[in-house]
Amino acid sequence: MLAAVVVGISILAIFTAFPALNWLVNHTTFTNLLIVLLYFSFFFGMYNGSMVATLAESMPPRVRTVGFSLAFSLATALFGGVTPMMSTYLIERTSDSSMPALWLMFAGTCSLLASLYLCKRLPNRKRMYQETRI
């Protein structure tokens, strides 16, 4: 169930990030800024709330802490650390302020692929854990 939320939010991010930012750039008002900010905050809250539980459930108990922290830290460093640079680069190259949506769409695509793989793997996790026990 939680993995389905992660997949759904990833799909929403892929297909609605550019229209939302493009609308904001072309109709810039404080109200529109709040609407888009709340919309993206919805993504963040739903995705992270579900992702934390799904990621923790997907790992065997004996490596759960290390596996979760490594996966979460790498993703945060990669996408959180590089986002300002990529956003600046995309805006500079295209002269379009809504182009950072492409980076969000790329992150959503990576998330969707990982989530689909995880959904495929989760039903077999108990069997997998039993096979790897010593």
C-alpha positions as protocol buffer text, in pm:
chain_id: "A"
residue {
  index: 1
  type: MET
  ca { x: 0 y: 0 z: 0 }
}
residue {
  index: 2
  type: LEU
  ca { x: 272 y: 248 z: 94 }
}
residue {
  index: 3
  type: ALA
  ca { x: 473 y: 162 z: -216 }
}
residue {
  index: 4
  type: ALA
  ca { x: 165 y: 243 z: -426 }
}
residue {
  index: 5
  type: VAL
  ca { x: 161 y: 595 z: -276 }
}
residue {
  index: 6
  type: VAL
  ca { x: 529 y: 638 z: -367 }
}
residue {
  index: 7
  type: VAL
  ca { x: 459 y: 522 z: -723 }
}
residue {
  index: 8
  type: GLY
  ca { x: 156 y: 750 z: -753 }
}
residue {
  index: 9
  type: ILE
  ca { x: 337 y: 1059 z: -628 }
}
residue {
  index: 10
  type: SER
  ca { x: 629 y: 983 z: -861 }
}
residue {
  index: 11
  type: ILE
  ca { x: 390 y: 968 z: -1157 }
}
residue {
  index: 12
  type: LEU
  ca { x: 226 y: 1295 z: -1048 }
}
residue {
  index: 13
  type: ALA
  ca { x: 568 y: 1461 z: -1023 }
}
residue {
  index: 14
  type: ILE
  ca { x: 663 y: 1346 z: -1372 }
}
residue {
  index: 15
  type: PHE
  ca { x: 346 y: 1467 z: -1542 }
}
residue {
  index: 16
  type: THR
  ca { x: 256 y: 1780 z: -1345 }
}
residue {
  index: 17
  type: ALA
  ca { x: 586 y: 1945 z: -1247 }
}
residue {
  index: 18
  type: PHE
  ca { x: 636 y: 2132 z: -1573 }
}
residue {
  index: 19
  type: PRO
  ca { x: 275 y: 2251 z: -1613 }
}
residue {
  index: 20
  type: ALA
  ca { x: 271 y: 2376 z: -1252 }
}
residue {
  index: 21
  type: LEU
  ca { x: 599 y: 2567 z: -1280 }
}
residue {
  index: 22
  type: ASN
  ca { x: 516 y: 2697 z: -1627 }
}
residue {
  index: 23
  type: TRP
  ca { x: 181 y: 2826 z: -1499 }
}
residue {
  index: 24
  type: LEU
  ca { x: 358 y: 2994 z: -1208 }
}
residue {
  index: 25
  type: VAL
  ca { x: 617 y: 3159 z: -1433 }
}
residue {
  index: 26
  type: ASN
  ca { x: 354 y: 3287 z: -1676 }
}
residue {
  index: 27
  type: HIS
  ca { x: 104 y: 3400 z: -1408 }
}
residue {
  index: 28
  type: THR
  ca { x: 324 y: 3520 z: -1124 }
}
residue {
  index: 29
  type: THR
  ca { x: 123 y: 3631 z: -823 }
}
residue {
  index: 30
  type: PHE
  ca { x: 163 y: 3565 z: -455 }
}
residue {
  index: 31
  type: THR
  ca { x: -151 y: 3349 z: -454 }
}
residue {
  index: 32
  type: ASN
  ca { x: -26 y: 3137 z: -744 }
}
residue {
  index: 33
  type: LEU
  ca { x: 310 y: 3100 z: -571 }
}
residue {
  index: 34
  type: LEU
  ca { x: 134 y: 2969 z: -262 }
}
residue {
  index: 35
  type: ILE
  ca { x: -76 y: 2728 z: -469 }
}
residue {
  index: 36
  type: VAL
  ca { x: 228 y: 2577 z: -643 }
}
residue {
  index: 37
  type: LEU
  ca { x: 425 y: 2570 z: -318 }
}
residue {
  index: 38
  type: LEU
  ca { x: 143 y: 2385 z: -142 }
}
residue {
  index: 39
  type: TYR
  ca { x: 112 y: 2148 z: -437 }
}
residue {
  index: 40
  type: PHE
  ca { x: 482 y: 2060 z: -426 }
}
residue {
  index: 41
  type: SER
  ca { x: 466 y: 2039 z: -45 }
}
residue {
  index: 42
  type: PHE
  ca { x: 191 y: 1782 z: -89 }
}
residue {
  index: 43
  type: PHE
  ca { x: 431 y: 1581 z: -306 }
}
residue {
  index: 44
  type: PHE
  ca { x: 704 y: 1609 z: -47 }
}
residue {
  index: 45
  type: GLY
  ca { x: 485 y: 1511 z: 248 }
}
residue {
  index: 46
  type: MET
  ca { x: 309 y: 1220 z: 82 }
}
residue {
  index: 47
  type: TYR
  ca { x: 626 y: 1088 z: -78 }
}
residue {
  index: 48
  type: ASN
  ca { x: 856 y: 1115 z: 224 }
}
residue {
  index: 49
  type: GLY
  ca { x: 594 y: 986 z: 466 }
}
residue {
  index: 50
  type: SER
  ca { x: 541 y: 675 z: 258 }
}
residue {
  index: 51
  type: MET
  ca { x: 900 y: 636 z: 144 }
}
residue {
  index: 52
  type: VAL
  ca { x: 1046 y: 620 z: 494 }
}
residue {
  index: 53
  type: ALA
  ca { x: 819 y: 333 z: 595 }
}
residue {
  index: 54
  type: THR
  ca { x: 852 y: 152 z: 261 }
}
residue {
  index: 55
  type: LEU
  ca { x: 1230 y: 179 z: 258 }
}
residue {
  index: 56
  type: ALA
  ca { x: 1257 y: 56 z: 616 }
}
residue {
  index: 57
  type: GLU
  ca { x: 1024 y: -239 z: 544 }
}
residue {
  index: 58
  type: SER
  ca { x: 1222 y: -338 z: 237 }
}
residue {
  index: 59
  type: MET
  ca { x: 1541 y: -415 z: 429 }
}
residue {
  index: 60
  type: PRO
  ca { x: 1626 y: -709 z: 650 }
}
residue {
  index: 61
  type: PRO
  ca { x: 1619 y: -617 z: 1020 }
}
residue {
  index: 62
  type: ARG
  ca { x: 1990 y: -679 z: 1076 }
}
residue {
  index: 63
  type: VAL
  ca { x: 2096 y: -416 z: 819 }
}
residue {
  index: 64
  type: ARG
  ca { x: 1792 y: -189 z: 832 }
}
residue {
  index: 65
  type: THR
  ca { x: 1956 y: 108 z: 1001 }
}
residue {
  index: 66
  type: VAL
  ca { x: 2266 y: 111 z: 781 }
}
residue {
  index: 67
  type: GLY
  ca { x: 2074 y: 37 z: 461 }
}
residue {
  index: 68
  type: PHE
  ca { x: 1808 y: 298 z: 524 }
}
residue {
  index: 69
  type: SER
  ca { x: 2051 y: 572 z: 625 }
}
residue {
  index: 70
  type: LEU
  ca { x: 2280 y: 501 z: 330 }
}
residue {
  index: 71
  type: ALA
  ca { x: 1997 y: 503 z: 75 }
}
residue {
  index: 72
  type: PHE
  ca { x: 1833 y: 812 z: 223 }
}
residue {
  index: 73
  type: SER
  ca { x: 2161 y: 1006 z: 259 }
}
residue {
  index: 74
  type: LEU
  ca { x: 2280 y: 927 z: -94 }
}
residue {
  index: 75
  type: ALA
  ca { x: 1949 y: 1031 z: -249 }
}
residue {
  index: 76
  type: THR
  ca { x: 1938 y: 1349 z: -42 }
}
residue {
  index: 77
  type: ALA
  ca { x: 2296 y: 1437 z: -131 }
}
residue {
  index: 78
  type: LEU
  ca { x: 2251 y: 1363 z: -500 }
}
residue {
  index: 79
  type: PHE
  ca { x: 1922 y: 1536 z: -561 }
}
residue {
  index: 80
  type: GLY
  ca { x: 1930 y: 1794 z: -280 }
}
residue {
  index: 81
  type: GLY
  ca { x: 2292 y: 1894 z: -331 }
}
residue {
  index: 82
  type: VAL
  ca { x: 2289 y: 1915 z: -709 }
}
residue {
  index: 83
  type: THR
  ca { x: 1944 y: 2076 z: -749 }
}
residue {
  index: 84
  type: PRO
  ca { x: 2053 y: 2443 z: -719 }
}
residue {
  index: 85
  type: MET
  ca { x: 2330 y: 2390 z: -972 }
}
residue {
  index: 86
  type: MET
  ca { x: 2105 y: 2204 z: -1218 }
}
residue {
  index: 87
  type: SER
  ca { x: 1825 y: 2459 z: -1181 }
}
residue {
  index: 88
  type: THR
  ca { x: 2064 y: 2747 z: -1252 }
}
residue {
  index: 89
  type: TYR
  ca { x: 2215 y: 2561 z: -1547 }
}
residue {
  index: 90
  type: LEU
  ca { x: 1875 y: 2481 z: -1700 }
}
residue {
  index: 91
  type: ILE
  ca { x: 1749 y: 2837 z: -1663 }
}
residue {
  index: 92
  type: GLU
  ca { x: 2071 y: 2981 z: -1807 }
}
residue {
  index: 93
  type: ARG
  ca { x: 2074 y: 2746 z: -2107 }
}
residue {
  index: 94
  type: THR
  ca { x: 1706 y: 2783 z: -2197 }
}
residue {
  index: 95
  type: SER
  ca { x: 1622 y: 3131 z: -2062 }
}
residue {
  index: 96
  type: ASP
  ca { x: 1302 y: 2975 z: -1926 }
}
residue {
  index: 97
  type: SER
  ca { x: 1242 y: 2997 z: -1552 }
}
residue {
  index: 98
  type: SER
  ca { x: 1017 y: 2692 z: -1554 }
}
residue {
  index: 99
  type: MET
  ca { x: 1293 y: 2457 z: -1671 }
}
residue {
  index: 100
  type: PRO
  ca { x: 1390 y: 2336 z: -1320 }
}
residue {
  index: 101
  type: ALA
  ca { x: 1077 y: 2125 z: -1360 }
}
residue {
  index: 102
  type: LEU
  ca { x: 1284 y: 1902 z: -1590 }
}
residue {
  index: 103
  type: TRP
  ca { x: 1512 y: 1820 z: -1297 }
}
residue {
  index: 104
  type: LEU
  ca { x: 1208 y: 1741 z: -1083 }
}
residue {
  index: 105
  type: MET
  ca { x: 1073 y: 1522 z: -1362 }
}
residue {
  index: 106
  type: PHE
  ca { x: 1408 y: 1341 z: -1383 }
}
residue {
  index: 107
  type: ALA
  ca { x: 1402 y: 1283 z: -1006 }
}
residue {
  index: 108
  type: GLY
  ca { x: 1044 y: 1160 z: -1036 }
}
residue {
  index: 109
  type: THR
  ca { x: 1144 y: 919 z: -1313 }
}
residue {
  index: 110
  type: CYS
  ca { x: 1431 y: 781 z: -1103 }
}
residue {
  index: 111
  type: SER
  ca { x: 1191 y: 746 z: -812 }
}
residue {
  index: 112
  type: LEU
  ca { x: 930 y: 572 z: -1026 }
}
residue {
  index: 113
  type: LEU
  ca { x: 1180 y: 317 z: -1158 }
}
residue {
  index: 114
  type: ALA
  ca { x: 1313 y: 247 z: -809 }
}
residue {
  index: 115
  type: SER
  ca { x: 961 y: 225 z: -666 }
}
residue {
  index: 116
  type: LEU
  ca { x: 844 y: -18 z: -933 }
}
residue {
  index: 117
  type: TYR
  ca { x: 1147 y: -235 z: -865 }
}
residue {
  index: 118
  type: LEU
  ca { x: 1075 y: -218 z: -494 }
}
residue {
  index: 119
  type: CYS
  ca { x: 706 y: -307 z: -545 }
}
residue {
  index: 120
  type: LYS
  ca { x: 814 y: -609 z: -744 }
}
residue {
  index: 121
  type: ARG
  ca { x: 1055 y: -712 z: -469 }
}
residue {
  index: 122
  type: LEU
  ca { x: 845 y: -643 z: -157 }
}
residue {
  index: 123
  type: PRO
  ca { x: 601 y: -938 z: -185 }
}
residue {
  index: 124
  type: ASN
  ca { x: 899 y: -1178 z: -174 }
}
residue {
  index: 125
  type: ARG
  ca { x: 1083 y: -1011 z: 112 }
}
residue {
  index: 126
  type: LYS
  ca { x: 1003 y: -1271 z: 380 }
}
residue {
  index: 127
  type: ARG
  ca { x: 1125 y: -1553 z: 161 }
}
residue {
  index: 128
  type: MET
  ca { x: 1433 y: -1349 z: 69 }
}
residue {
  index: 129
  type: TYR
  ca { x: 1514 y: -1280 z: 434 }
}
residue {
  index: 130
  type: GLN
  ca { x: 1484 y: -1648 z: 523 }
}
residue {
  index: 131
  type: GLU
  ca { x: 1720 y: -1745 z: 242 }
}
residue {
  index: 132
  type: THR
  ca { x: 1989 y: -1504 z: 355 }
}
residue {
  index: 133
  type: ARG
  ca { x: 1989 y: -1596 z: 726 }
}
residue {
  index: 134
  type: ILE
  ca { x: 2290 y: -1776 z: 866 }
}
